[in-house]
Amino acid sequence: MEFSEWITRKYIEWRGDAIGQDRSITEFATTLHVSQSLMTQWMKKGGKKPRNQETITKLLNVFGNEVYEVLGFPKPDYEEVNISSLPEELQNRFKTAMSEIDEALKERELSSESEEGMSVIRETFGKYGFAVTIKENSG
């Protein structure tokens, strides 16, 4: 599917029935934090595709990883996509914590699934200002 067709479908889904509402392309562009003129260029058949990372990140924040597929880009590792929208300081702290966790688990020959492994994970994340909460899967 071409990007122009995909973004037009996303606009139609966003607009919904919109009876009695004025849900314009301008408003749709505003929700994506892009200009109306850029949105119009994207929606034009065979039109412009986003190429800069800042714009792609804005689309990812709303539509998720399907953006990569429609743009023809390889999908990055899930972890990288999730932290890419965090402030740089948090990204760095998270990466440092993950590196330290990997080292500690290997050094102690622990599984991340074990009770002791989970203790290492909680302590290390805590050291970097993160709290680990595990919710039971209710599905």
N, C-alpha and C positions, 0 to 999 in steps of 0.2 A: 504494500500500500504506500502510495506517495505521501510525503509529509503534509502537503496541502490538503489532501483528502482526510487524513487522520485528524489534523487540527480543526478542520471544519466540522467533522463528526463530534469532536470534543466540545466545540462551541454549541452545536445543536443539543447534545446531551445536557450541557450546563444550562442552556436556555430553557429546556424542558417545554412544557405546554405554554408557559408564560402568558396565559390569557389575562389581560388587564395589567400586565407588567411590561415595563420597558427594559428588557435585558439585551442591551445592544452589544455590538462587537467592542465598542469602547469600554463598556463595563467588564466584559470578559477579559480584555487586554489588561485592565486595571487589576483584576484578581490575579493575573499572572505576573504583574509588575513589569509589563512591557508597554510600549507605546501602541496607540491605535493604528498608526501608519505601518508599524512593523507587523502587527497582527494581520492587517489587510494584505501585506506582501506575502505573508505565509499562506494565507487562505486562497490566494490566486492560483489557479491551476498551473502546475509547473513552476510555482513561485519559489521564492527564497527559502532556504533552510537555515535554521540556527547553526552556527559553527563555533561561537565563542563559549568557553566553559561557564561563564557567569550566567548567560542566557539559558544554557542547557540545564544548569543547576536549578534555575527558577522553574523550568518545566518538570524536572525530576521531583522537586518538592511537592508539586501538585499531582502529577500523573504517575510517578514511580518509574521503575526500570523499563517499562515499555517504550519510553522515549528513546533509549539506546537502540532498540530494535528498529523503530520506525526511521531513525536517522542513519541506520546502517553502521552503527558503531559497536564494537565489542562491549559486552556488559562487564564492568569491573567487578572485582570481588565484592560480595555483599557488604562486608565490614567497611570497605572504603567508601561505598555509596552512603552508608548511614552516617559516617562521621564527617563527610565532606561538607555538610551544611553547618557543622559546629564551628564556633570561633576557633581560630588557629591555636590558641593556648590550650583549649580543651582537647583538640585533636592531638597535640603534642603530648599532653599528660596521659591521654588514653593509650597512645602508641607506646610510650615509655612503660606504662603499667603492664601492657600486654607482653612486651619484651621481657620485662622482669619476671612475669608469671611463667612464661615459656621456659626461661632459664631455671627458675626455682623448681618447676615440675620435672624437668629433665635431670637436674642435679640430684634431686631426691628420689628420682624414679617413681613419681606419683602420677596417677591418672587424674585428669581434671574432673572425672566423675566420682572419685573417691571422697570420703568425708574429709580426709586430711588435705587432699587437693583443693577441695572447695574452700577449706579454711585458708589456704595460701592465697587463693583467688580473692576472697573477701578482704583479707588483711592487706594485700597489695593494692587493690582498688581503693580501699579506705585510706591508705597512705597518700594516694593521689587525689583524694577528695570525692571519690565515687562510692556509692552504696550499692551493694548487690542484694536484690530481693528476688526470690524465686517463687513464682506463683504456680500452683498446681494447674495442670491442663484440665479444663472442665469440658472439653469436647470429646 
